[in-house]
Structure formats: structure tokens, C-alpha cells
């Protein structure tokens, strides 16, 4: 997902995540947008992850034990250290996956 945002706006990405797969979500954007926030929610709107709870990390790894449709919401807070006026910028959200490797004895 690539989205042009101004501080205070957000963009949603809804996709299916499959059982038995590992995922990595990475968020990046232009510096003038300030801190980038993202959260992962289930289809009912329950928050499963929020990067505010993890020192504003810009990436997160997780594994799926069941197949579910999830929504990733990404946004720009606009909290900058320079005090610049809000202007539009680009935010990128990358979702990578791989099949969970089997471990242990078969």
C-alpha cells in the first residue's frame, strides 16, 4: 500500500492472512509527516496490535494460527520535532509472508 497522507489522516489495508504463515509488516514514510502509527485489527474492529504500545516500532512480525481477514490502519501523527506546517507526504506499508517452517521432530 502506498498512500499520500497529510498528518492526521490514515489509510486502511484489508487482506486475508493465512493459517500456517509468518508475516512481517513494515511502515515507512517521509520524515516531515512525523511519527508513523499503525495498528492491526480483526474484521470486528478489535485491536490486535498497536505500535504505540511498542515504542512506535515501524515493523512487526507475527504468525497466524487460523486464516482471518485483518485490517491494517496506517497514519501520520504530524508530531514533528521541526515545527513545520503540515504538508502531504507518502506513506508505504509493506506486508511480506512466508510459510511457517516446521520445527522439531516430525
C-alpha positions in Angstrom: 0.0 0.0 0.0 1.3 3.4 -1.0 -0.8 6.3 0.2 -0.4 10.1 0.1 -1.4 11.4 3.5 -1.3 14.6 5.5 -0.8 14.5 9.2 -3.9 13.3 11.0 -5.1 11.1 8.0 -5.0 7.3 7.8 -5.3 4.6 5.2 -6.6 1.1 5.6 -5.5 -2.1 4.0 -7.8 -5.1 4.3 -6.4 -8.5 3.4 -6.6 -12.2 4.2 -3.8 -13.7 6.4 -3.5 -17.5 6.2 -3.0 -20.1 8.8 0.5 -21.5 8.9 2.2 -18.4 7.6 4.5 -15.9 9.2 4.1 -12.2 8.3 6.1 -9.0 8.6 4.5 -5.6 8.4 6.8 -2.6 7.7 5.8 1.0 7.6 7.8 3.9 6.3 7.2 7.4 5.1 8.5 10.9 4.5 10.2 12.4 7.5 8.1 15.6 7.6 5.0 13.5 8.3 6.2 12.9 11.9 5.7 9.7 13.8 4.0 6.9 11.7 1.3 4.9 13.5 -0.1 1.6 12.6 -2.5 -0.9 14.1 -3.8 -4.3 13.1 -7.5 -5.1 13.7 -9.7 -8.1 13.1 -12.9 -7.9 11.0 -15.0 -6.9 14.0 -12.8 -3.9 14.8 -10.9 -5.5 17.8 -7.4 -4.1 18.0 -4.8 -6.9 17.9 -1.7 -4.7 17.7 -0.8 -1.1 18.0 2.7 0.2 17.5 2.0 2.9 20.2 2.3 0.0 22.7 5.7 -0.9 21.3 7.7 2.3 21.3 6.3 3.3 17.8 8.1 0.4 16.1 7.9 0.6 12.3 7.8 -3.2 11.8 6.1 -6.2 13.4 6.4 -10.0 12.9 3.5 -12.4 13.7 2.3 -15.9 12.9 -1.3 -16.9 12.0 -2.8 -20.0 13.7 -6.1 -19.5 11.8 -7.0 -17.9 8.5 -8.6 -14.5 9.1 -9.3 -11.2 7.3 -7.4 -8.4 9.1 -7.3 -4.7 8.6 -4.1 -2.7 8.9 -4.6 1.0 9.6 -1.6 3.3 8.9 -1.4 7.0 9.6 0.8 10.0 10.2 0.6 11.7 13.6 2.0 15.0 12.4 4.2 15.2 15.6 7.4 16.6 14.2 10.4 18.0 16.0 10.9 20.8 13.5 7.6 22.5 14.0 6.9 22.6 10.2 3.4 23.2 8.8 1.5 20.1 7.8 2.1 19.0 4.2 1.2 15.9 2.2 3.7 13.1 2.0 3.9 9.5 1.0 3.5 6.5 3.4 4.4 3.0 2.4 3.0 -0.2 4.1 4.7 -3.4 3.1 3.3 -6.9 4.1 5.6 -9.9 3.5 4.8 -13.5 4.2 6.3 -17.0 4.1 5.1 -20.4 5.1 6.0 -21.1 8.7 8.9 -23.5 8.8 8.3 -26.8 10.5 10.5 -27.2 13.6 11.1 -30.1 16.0 10.5 -33.7 15.2 8.1 -34.9 12.6 
